[in-house]
Amino acid sequence: MLDTTTFVGLDVHARSIKAVSLDVMTGEVRSATFGYDAGAVAEWVRSVDPRARCVYESGVTGFDLQKRLSGLGVGCAVGAVSKMIKPSADRRRKNDRNDAEFLARMLSVGNVVEVWVPDDECEAARDLTRALEDARDDLSRRSSGSPSSCSGTGSSSTRGRPPAAGRATGPGRTGPGSNR
């Protein structure tokens, strides 16, 4: 069981973080806005309650904030967006503060499905795999002869490679393989 009565929802964007804390014993709700600065968020959370637990939705910002907050001694979970069911009334009044408060309330009742946060070694392996897939895609596009990857050298049959020795290429050339 959790040893805290304070829960913090974080609505995280690339350049800003909206935080809302909820003390379930008193009903007190506080909010703050930060630039993307884990140190400032951690300091604010510890000032509200040193044992507070945080949550933010998984998304394009990745796991960087979770790792930084955990490194600063603040418990933080990353919630699976697909498992969070928002009432239709909440969908009509969408803003950063409401989203953060929703997350804090969901965490306070134990209704957050946490996603697995990969360690640095695993993330490096994933990055390497993505780079390999990108390189394969680039090679595939280049070898398919798509107009965007043609360099303009060589004929379409040589795909940018020099012609074989003794083979005539281009107009007006004679030699083995030409029709003249």
Contacts in CASP RR format, 6 or more apart in sequence:
PFRMAT RR
TARGET T0000
AUTHOR 0000-0000-0000
METHOD contacts of the structure
MODEL  1
MLDTTTFVGLDVHARSIKAVSLDVMTGEVRSATFGYDAGAVAEWVRSVDP
RARCVYESGVTGFDLQKRLSGLGVGCAVGAVSKMIKPSADRRRKNDRNDA
EFLARMLSVGNVVEVWVPDDECEAARDLTRALEDARDDLSRRSSGSPSSC
SGTGSSSTRGRPPAAGRATGPGRTGPGSNR
2 53 0 8 1.000
3 51 0 8 1.000
4 49 0 8 1.000
4 51 0 8 1.000
4 52 0 8 1.000
4 53 0 8 1.000
5 23 0 8 1.000
5 24 0 8 1.000
5 25 0 8 1.000
5 49 0 8 1.000
6 21 0 8 1.000
6 22 0 8 1.000
6 23 0 8 1.000
6 24 0 8 1.000
6 48 0 8 1.000
6 49 0 8 1.000
6 51 0 8 1.000
6 52 0 8 1.000
6 53 0 8 1.000
7 21 0 8 1.000
7 22 0 8 1.000
7 24 0 8 1.000
7 52 0 8 1.000
7 53 0 8 1.000
7 54 0 8 1.000
7 55 0 8 1.000
7 104 0 8 1.000
7 105 0 8 1.000
7 107 0 8 1.000
7 108 0 8 1.000
8 19 0 8 1.000
8 20 0 8 1.000
8 21 0 8 1.000
8 22 0 8 1.000
8 45 0 8 1.000
8 48 0 8 1.000
8 52 0 8 1.000
8 53 0 8 1.000
8 54 0 8 1.000
8 55 0 8 1.000
8 104 0 8 1.000
8 107 0 8 1.000
9 19 0 8 1.000
9 20 0 8 1.000
9 21 0 8 1.000
9 22 0 8 1.000
9 54 0 8 1.000
9 55 0 8 1.000
9 56 0 8 1.000
9 100 0 8 1.000
9 101 0 8 1.000
9 103 0 8 1.000
9 104 0 8 1.000
9 107 0 8 1.000
10 17 0 8 1.000
10 18 0 8 1.000
10 19 0 8 1.000
10 41 0 8 1.000
10 54 0 8 1.000
10 55 0 8 1.000
10 56 0 8 1.000
10 65 0 8 1.000
10 76 0 8 1.000
10 100 0 8 1.000
10 103 0 8 1.000
11 17 0 8 1.000
11 18 0 8 1.000
11 19 0 8 1.000
11 56 0 8 1.000
11 57 0 8 1.000
11 96 0 8 1.000
11 97 0 8 1.000
11 99 0 8 1.000
11 100 0 8 1.000
11 103 0 8 1.000
12 36 0 8 1.000
12 56 0 8 1.000
12 57 0 8 1.000
12 61 0 8 1.000
12 65 0 8 1.000
13 36 0 8 1.000
13 61 0 8 1.000
13 96 0 8 1.000
14 36 0 8 1.000
14 60 0 8 1.000
14 61 0 8 1.000
15 35 0 8 1.000
15 36 0 8 1.000
16 33 0 8 1.000
16 34 0 8 1.000
16 35 0 8 1.000
16 36 0 8 1.000
16 96 0 8 1.000
17 33 0 8 1.000
17 34 0 8 1.000
17 35 0 8 1.000
17 36 0 8 1.000
17 37 0 8 1.000
17 41 0 8 1.000
17 65 0 8 1.000
18 31 0 8 1.000
18 32 0 8 1.000
18 33 0 8 1.000
18 34 0 8 1.000
18 96 0 8 1.000
18 97 0 8 1.000
18 99 0 8 1.000
18 100 0 8 1.000
19 31 0 8 1.000
19 32 0 8 1.000
19 33 0 8 1.000
19 34 0 8 1.000
19 41 0 8 1.000
19 44 0 8 1.000
19 45 0 8 1.000
19 54 0 8 1.000
19 100 0 8 1.000
20 29 0 8 1.000
20 30 0 8 1.000
20 31 0 8 1.000
20 97 0 8 1.000
20 100 0 8 1.000
20 101 0 8 1.000
20 103 0 8 1.000
20 104 0 8 1.000
21 28 0 8 1.000
21 29 0 8 1.000
21 30 0 8 1.000
21 31 0 8 1.000
21 45 0 8 1.000
21 48 0 8 1.000
21 49 0 8 1.000
21 52 0 8 1.000
21 104 0 8 1.000
22 28 0 8 1.000
22 29 0 8 1.000
22 101 0 8 1.000
22 104 0 8 1.000
22 105 0 8 1.000
22 108 0 8 1.000
23 29 0 8 1.000
23 49 0 8 1.000
24 108 0 8 1.000
29 101 0 8 1.000
30 48 0 8 1.000
31 97 0 8 1.000
31 100 0 8 1.000
31 101 0 8 1.000
32 44 0 8 1.000
33 96 0 8 1.000
34 40 0 8 1.000
34 41 0 8 1.000
34 44 0 8 1.000
36 65 0 8 1.000
38 64 0 8 1.000
38 65 0 8 1.000
38 68 0 8 1.000
38 69 0 8 1.000
38 72 0 8 1.000
39 68 0 8 1.000
39 72 0 8 1.000
41 54 0 8 1.000
41 65 0 8 1.000
41 69 0 8 1.000
41 74 0 8 1.000
42 68 0 8 1.000
42 69 0 8 1.000
42 72 0 8 1.000
42 73 0 8 1.000
42 74 0 8 1.000
45 52 0 8 1.000
45 54 0 8 1.000
45 69 0 8 1.000
45 74 0 8 1.000
46 52 0 8 1.000
46 74 0 8 1.000
52 74 0 8 1.000
52 75 0 8 1.000
53 75 0 8 1.000
53 76 0 8 1.000
53 77 0 8 1.000
53 107 0 8 1.000
54 69 0 8 1.000
54 74 0 8 1.000
54 75 0 8 1.000
54 76 0 8 1.000
54 77 0 8 1.000
54 107 0 8 1.000
55 76 0 8 1.000
55 77 0 8 1.000
55 78 0 8 1.000
55 79 0 8 1.000
55 103 0 8 1.000
55 104 0 8 1.000
55 106 0 8 1.000
55 107 0 8 1.000
55 112 0 8 1.000
56 65 0 8 1.000
56 66 0 8 1.000
56 76 0 8 1.000
56 78 0 8 1.000
56 79 0 8 1.000
56 103 0 8 1.000
57 78 0 8 1.000
57 79 0 8 1.000
57 81 0 8 1.000
57 84 0 8 1.000
57 99 0 8 1.000
57 103 0 8 1.000
58 78 0 8 1.000
58 79 0 8 1.000
58 80 0 8 1.000
58 81 0 8 1.000
58 115 0 8 1.000
59 81 0 8 1.000
62 78 0 8 1.000
63 78 0 8 1.000
63 117 0 8 1.000
63 118 0 8 1.000
63 123 0 8 1.000
65 76 0 8 1.000
66 76 0 8 1.000
66 77 0 8 1.000
66 78 0 8 1.000
66 117 0 8 1.000
67 117 0 8 1.000
69 75 0 8 1.000
69 76 0 8 1.000
70 76 0 8 1.000
77 107 0 8 1.000
77 112 0 8 1.000
77 114 0 8 1.000
78 114 0 8 1.000
78 115 0 8 1.000
78 117 0 8 1.000
79 112 0 8 1.000
79 113 0 8 1.000
79 114 0 8 1.000
79 115 0 8 1.000
80 112 0 8 1.000
80 113 0 8 1.000
80 114 0 8 1.000
80 115 0 8 1.000
83 112 0 8 1.000
83 113 0 8 1.000
84 102 0 8 1.000
84 106 0 8 1.000
84 111 0 8 1.000
84 112 0 8 1.000
84 113 0 8 1.000
86 102 0 8 1.000
90 98 0 8 1.000
90 102 0 8 1.000
103 112 0 8 1.000
106 112 0 8 1.000
118 126 0 8 1.000
141 148 0 8 1.000
141 149 0 8 1.000
142 149 0 8 1.000
143 159 0 8 1.000
145 156 0 8 1.000
145 159 0 8 1.000
151 160 0 8 1.000
152 160 0 8 1.000
153 160 0 8 1.000
154 160 0 8 1.000
154 161 0 8 1.000
154 162 0 8 1.000
154 163 0 8 1.000
154 169 0 8 1.000
155 163 0 8 1.000
155 169 0 8 1.000
155 170 0 8 1.000
158 169 0 8 1.000
163 169 0 8 1.000
166 175 0 8 1.000
166 176 0 8 1.000
167 175 0 8 1.000
167 176 0 8 1.000
167 177 0 8 1.000
168 174 0 8 1.000
168 175 0 8 1.000
168 176 0 8 1.000
168 177 0 8 1.000
168 178 0 8 1.000
172 178 0 8 1.000
172 180 0 8 1.000
174 180 0 8 1.000
END
